Amino acid sequence: MIQVNENYLKIQASYLFTEIAHRVKAFQESNPGAKIIRLGIGDVTEPLAPAVIKAMSAAVREQSKSATFRGYGPEQGYAFLREKISECDFAARGVKVSPAEIFVSDGAKCDTGNFQELFGPRVRIAVPDPVYPVYVDTNVMAGRTGVQKNGRYGGLVYLDSTAENGFVPDPPSKPVDLAYLCFPNNPTGAVATKKQLEKWVDWARREKALILFDAAYEAFIRTPGIPHSIYEIPGARSCAVEFRSFSKTAGFTGTRCGYTVVPEGLKAWTSKGEPVELRQLWMRRQTTKFNGCSYVTQRGAEAVYSKEGAAQTKKTIDFYLENARLVREALSSMGYTVTGGTDSPYLWVDVKGDSWKFFDLLLREAQVVTTPGAGFGRAGEGYIRISAFNSRANVKEAIARLSKVLAR
């Protein structure tokens, strides 16, 4: 008799975004004439930059000729892209990350979910609350969490991110081996200062713990002095792995490309206390389970770093940030407290009530889709997340609709 991995049965009955899709579909079927504006799931709406399209088109033409055709590429990613990443994302900010430490993939979601495979079943894990669900659910699948009770898993250490701490939690006071951080944060839109990240790096080095740092939204940072990378903090190379994505940076949500940085010399330990380099383990994992991101996609990602591509990409990010500013100012004028939307495409709105009921209200009365904060964890109750990814016309229309509903 074939048996299932029963850890999967511990996961909440419906993944957050699946539940949102189910509710939106049900509403659409009951109201076929309704024009729904989606400000929920963080999917981009603007097209790929012209420089990216040009590069990918040239790569497709290469694939049409025997002399330039490419089959399997290196699992770690082509050198031409890793070298650009090293130069433009890190060296340009005074940070040392070599191409050999960069692993190109099909997206940060996959990497943040898969990296936990490198660790033993009894690793003690801390997650912020609210939290991007992938961090939690993949560890549930791996059997590290126990069962869920009152919205939390007994085997995890939860770090409340609240208005009182600016949605940037301190390091845990309990013993922890591994902590997930995400800045700019999904879902709250909060950013962490250098001083705040220094506390985390000092903690990790002292405890021989590891930080998994999700920097998928770093390109949205506009406030001077806010770190774009955990490696801007001295000592972070000895205690942190960083994840990046082209999804929101360059509109690759459907094209799929991201990367992970695993510094040389970064160690974890065996049960006998023997040090093991994580870079070697991740290399082994990737070469076993992953055949690499496509050549055509990586040429497109390389073009993001060209002079034209960088300018075009920045213009699109600025467009989304302007959307966020419009929504933030409108909601603030209605008396709502809003976090994010300045260095992030997400706005975290205090609705002072049941987040799913507020979600249903906005869907029913305004035909605007948001994301209930409760879906990101117990500390997310009472909030909704609004995404700035949409056309300017739709954002303005959504603001007009929200104003009518919330002004009642």
C-alpha positions in Angstrom: 0.0 0.0 0.0 1.5 3.3 -1.1 1.5 5.9 1.7 1.5 9.6 1.5 3.8 12.1 3.2 1.4 12.9 6.0 3.2 16.2 6.7 1.3 17.6 3.7 -1.9 16.9 5.6 -0.9 19.4 8.3 -0.9 22.3 6.0 -3.8 24.7 6.1 -6.7 23.3 4.0 -6.2 25.9 1.3 -3.2 27.9 0.2 -3.9 31.6 0.7 -3.8 32.6 -3.0 -5.8 29.5 -4.0 -8.6 30.6 -1.5 -8.6 34.1 -2.9 -8.9 32.7 -6.5 -11.8 30.5 -5.4 -13.7 33.4 -3.8 -13.1 35.7 -6.8 -14.2 33.0 -9.2 -17.4 32.4 -7.2 -18.1 36.2 -7.2 -17.5 36.5 -10.9 -19.8 33.6 -11.7 -22.5 35.2 -9.7 -21.9 38.6 -11.1 -20.8 38.0 -14.8 -20.9 41.7 -15.7 -18.7 42.9 -12.9 -15.3 44.4 -13.8 -12.9 43.1 -11.2 -9.7 45.0 -10.5 -7.0 42.8 -9.0 -4.8 44.4 -6.4 -4.2 41.2 -4.5 -1.6 38.7 -5.8 1.7 40.5 -6.6 1.8 39.7 -10.3 3.2 42.4 -12.6 1.1 43.9 -15.4 3.6 46.0 -17.4 5.4 44.3 -20.4 9.0 43.2 -20.4 11.5 46.0 -21.2 12.3 46.4 -24.9 16.0 45.6 -24.2 14.9 42.3 -22.6 12.7 41.4 -25.6 15.5 42.3 -28.0 18.0 40.1 -26.2 15.6 37.2 -25.9 14.6 37.4 -29.5 18.3 37.3 -30.5 18.7 34.2 -28.3 15.8 32.5 -29.9 17.4 33.1 -33.3 20.6 31.5 -32.0 18.6 28.5 -31.0 17.3 28.2 -34.7 20.8 27.5 -36.0 23.1 24.5 -35.5 26.2 26.6 -35.1 24.7 28.6 -32.2 22.2 26.2 -30.7 22.6 25.4 -27.0 21.2 22.5 -25.1 21.7 21.8 -21.4 23.4 24.7 -19.8 25.3 24.8 -16.5 23.0 24.2 -13.5 24.5 27.1 -11.7 23.7 29.5 -14.6 25.7 30.8 -17.5 28.8 32.8 -16.7 27.7 35.8 -18.7 24.7 36.4 -16.3 26.5 35.5 -13.1 29.3 37.9 -13.9 26.8 40.7 -14.6 25.0 40.0 -11.3 28.2 40.1 -9.4 29.3 43.4 -11.0 26.0 45.3 -11.0 24.0 44.0 -8.0 26.9 43.7 -5.6 30.3 45.2 -6.6 28.5 48.5 -7.6 27.3 48.8 -4.0 30.7 47.9 -2.5 29.8 44.3 -1.7 31.9 41.3 -2.5 30.0 38.5 -4.1 31.9 36.4 -6.7 30.2 34.8 -9.8 31.0 31.4 -8.3 28.8 32.1 -5.3 25.7 32.9 -7.5 23.2 30.2 -8.5 20.7 31.2 -11.2 17.3 29.6 -11.0 13.7 29.8 -12.2 12.7 32.1 -9.3 13.1 33.1 -5.7 10.0 31.3 -4.6 11.5 27.9 -5.7 14.8 28.7 -4.0 13.4 29.9 -0.7 11.2 26.8 -0.6 13.9 24.4 -1.6 16.9 25.6 0.4 15.5 24.1 3.6 16.2 20.6 2.1 19.9 21.1 3.1 19.0 20.9 6.8 18.1 18.2 9.3 14.6 17.4 10.6 15.2 18.9 14.0 16.5 22.3 13.0 14.8 25.0 15.1 13.2 27.6 12.8 12.1 31.2 13.4 9.7 33.0 11.0 8.3 36.5 11.1 4.5 36.8 11.5 3.0 37.9 9.2 5.1 35.9 6.8 5.3 34.8 3.1 3.5 31.4 3.3 6.2 29.5 1.4 8.7 29.8 4.2 6.3 28.0 6.6 4.6 25.5 4.3 7.8 24.0 2.9 9.0 23.3 6.4 5.7 21.8 7.3 6.1 19.5 4.3 9.6 18.5 5.6 8.1 17.5 9.0 9.8 20.2 11.1 6.7 21.9 12.6 4.3 19.6 14.4 0.6 20.3 14.0 -1.1 23.7 13.7 -3.2 25.1 16.6 -4.7 28.5 16.8 -3.1 29.5 13.5 0.4 28.5 14.4 2.6 25.4 14.2 4.0 24.2 17.5 7.5 23.5 16.1 8.1 27.0 14.9 9.3 30.1 16.7 7.1 33.1 15.6 8.4 36.6 15.6 5.6 39.1 15.8 5.9 41.9 13.3 3.7 44.7 14.6 3.1 48.4 14.3 4.9 48.8 17.6 8.2 47.4 16.2 7.7 48.9 12.7 7.1 45.4 11.4 10.8 44.6 11.9 11.1 42.0 14.6 14.2 41.6 16.8 16.2 38.3 16.8 14.6 35.5 18.9 15.2 35.1 22.5 14.6 31.4 22.3 17.3 29.0 20.8 16.9 29.0 17.0 19.1 27.6 14.3 17.6 29.1 11.2 15.6 32.4 10.6 13.8 33.7 7.6 13.9 37.4 6.9 12.4 39.4 4.0 13.1 43.1 3.3 11.5 45.0 1.8 8.9 42.9 3.4 6.2 40.8 1.8 3.5 41.4 2.9 4.0 44.5 5.1 6.1 46.6 2.8 8.4 47.5 5.7 12.2 47.9 5.3 15.0 47.2 7.7 17.7 49.7 8.5 21.4 48.9 8.6 21.3 49.0 12.4 18.4 46.6 12.6 20.1 44.1 10.3 23.4 44.4 12.2 21.5 43.1 15.3 20.4 40.1 13.2 23.9 39.4 11.9 25.4 39.7 15.4 22.8 37.3 16.7 23.4 34.7 13.9 27.2 34.8 14.3 26.9 34.5 18.1 24.4 31.6 17.9 26.0 29.8 14.9 22.6 30.3 13.3 21.8 30.9 9.6 19.7 33.8 8.1 17.8 33.1 4.9 17.4 36.6 3.5 14.8 37.2 0.8 15.6 40.4 -1.1 13.2 39.9 -3.9 12.0 43.5 -3.7 15.3 45.3 -3.2 15.0 47.2 -6.5 12.0 49.1 -5.1 14.1 50.7 -2.3 14.3 54.5 -2.8 15.1 55.7 0.7 18.9 56.5 1.0 20.8 54.4 3.5 18.5 51.4 3.5 20.5 48.2 2.7 19.7 46.4 -0.5 21.6 43.3 0.5 22.3 41.5 3.8 25.9 41.4 2.6 26.2 45.2 3.2 26.4 44.2 6.8 29.9 43.3 8.0 30.1 39.6 8.9 26.9 38.6 7.0 28.9 36.4 4.6 29.5 34.0 7.5 25.9 33.6 8.4 23.5 34.4 5.6 22.2 33.2 2.3 20.4 35.8 0.0 17.7 35.2 -2.5 16.9 37.6 -5.4 14.4 37.7 -8.2 13.8 39.2 -11.6 10.1 38.7 -11.2 9.2 42.1 -9.7 12.5 43.8 -10.6 12.1 43.2 -14.4 8.6 41.7 -14.9 9.8 38.1 -15.1 6.8 36.6 -13.2 5.9 34.5 -16.2 9.3 34.4 -17.8 10.9 33.0 -14.5 14.4 33.8 -13.4 16.0 34.5 -10.1 19.2 33.6 -8.2 20.6 32.7 -4.8 23.9 33.7 -3.3 25.7 31.1 -1.1 29.0 32.6 0.0 32.1 30.5 -0.1 33.1 29.5 3.5 29.5 29.7 4.8 29.1 26.6 7.0 26.6 24.5 8.8 27.4 21.5 11.0 26.8 17.8 11.1 25.3 16.1 14.2 28.9 15.4 15.3 29.8 19.0 15.1 31.8 18.7 11.8 31.6 21.8 9.6 30.2 21.5 6.0 30.2 24.2 3.4 26.6 25.0 2.3 27.7 26.1 -1.1 28.8 22.6 -1.9 25.6 21.1 -0.6 23.5 23.6 -2.7 25.5 22.8 -5.7 24.9 19.1 -5.2 21.2 19.7 -4.7 20.9 21.9 -7.8 22.9 19.5 -10.1 20.7 16.6 -8.9 17.3 18.2 -9.1 17.5 21.1 -11.5 18.6 21.4 -15.1 19.1 25.2 -15.1 17.1 28.2 -16.2 16.8 28.4 -20.0 19.4 30.1 -22.1 16.9 32.4 -23.7 15.6 33.6 -20.3 19.2 34.2 -19.0 20.0 36.3 -22.0 16.9 38.3 -21.2 18.0 38.7 -17.6 21.5 39.8 -18.7 19.9 42.6 -20.7 18.4 44.0 -17.5 21.9 45.1 -16.6 22.6 46.9 -19.9 22.4 50.7 -20.0 19.1 50.6 -21.8 17.7 47.7 -19.8 18.5 49.3 -16.5 16.8 52.6 -17.5 13.7 50.8 -18.8 13.5 48.6 -15.8 13.8 51.5 -13.4 11.1 53.4 -15.3 8.7 50.5 -14.8 9.5 50.2 -11.1 8.9 53.9 -10.7 5.6 53.4 -12.4 4.5 50.8 -9.8 5.8 53.0 -7.0 3.7 55.9 -8.3 0.7 53.5 -8.2 1.5 52.7 -4.6 1.8 56.4 -3.7 -1.6 57.2 -5.1 -3.2 54.3 -3.2 -1.4 55.2 0.0 -2.4 58.8 -0.1 -6.0 58.0 -0.9 -6.3 55.5 2.0 -4.5 57.8 4.4 -6.9 60.6 3.5 -9.8 58.2 4.5 -8.2 57.7 7.9 -6.5 54.4 7.4 -3.0 53.7 8.7 -0.8 52.4 5.9 2.7 50.9 6.0 4.8 50.3 2.9 4.2 51.7 -0.6 7.4 53.8 -0.5 10.2 51.3 -0.8 7.9 48.4 -1.7 5.1 47.7 -4.2 2.9 46.5 -1.2 0.7 48.5 1.1 -0.2 47.0 4.5 -3.5 48.6 5.6 -4.8 48.5 9.1 -8.6 47.8 8.7 -9.2 47.4 12.5 -11.4 44.3 11.9 -11.7 40.9 10.4 -9.4 40.8 7.4 -11.4 38.2 5.4 -14.6 40.1 6.0 -12.9 43.3 4.8 -11.7 41.4 1.7 -15.2 40.2 1.0 -16.6 43.7 1.5 -14.2 45.2 -1.0 -14.8 42.3 -3.5 -18.6 42.5 -3.2 -19.1 46.3 -3.0 -16.1 47.7 -5.0 -15.1 44.7 -7.1 -11.5 45.2 -6.0 -9.4 42.2 -5.0 -7.0 42.6 -2.1 -5.2 40.1 0.2 -6.4 39.4 3.7 -3.7 39.8 6.3 -4.8 36.7 8.2 -3.6 34.6 5.3 0.0 35.6 6.2 -0.2 34.6 9.8 -2.0 35.3 13.1 -0.3 38.7 13.5 -1.7 39.7 10.1 -5.3 39.7 11.3 -6.8 43.1 11.1 -4.8 44.1 8.0 -5.1 43.7 4.2 -2.3 43.8 1.7 -2.8 45.9 -1.5 -0.5 45.4 -4.5 0.5 48.3 -6.7 0.9 46.1 -9.7 -1.7 47.2 -12.2 -2.3 49.8 -14.9 -2.6 53.5 -13.9 -6.2 53.6 -15.2 -7.2 50.5 -13.1 -5.5 51.9 -10.0 -7.3 55.2 -10.3 -10.6 53.4 -10.9 -9.9 51.2 -7.8 -9.3 54.3 -5.7 -12.6 55.8 -6.8 -14.5 52.7 -6.0 -12.8 52.2 -2.6 -13.5 55.9 -1.8 -17.2 55.3 -2.4 -17.4 52.1 -0.3 -15.1 53.2 2.6 -16.6 56.6 2.9 -20.0 55.2 3.9 
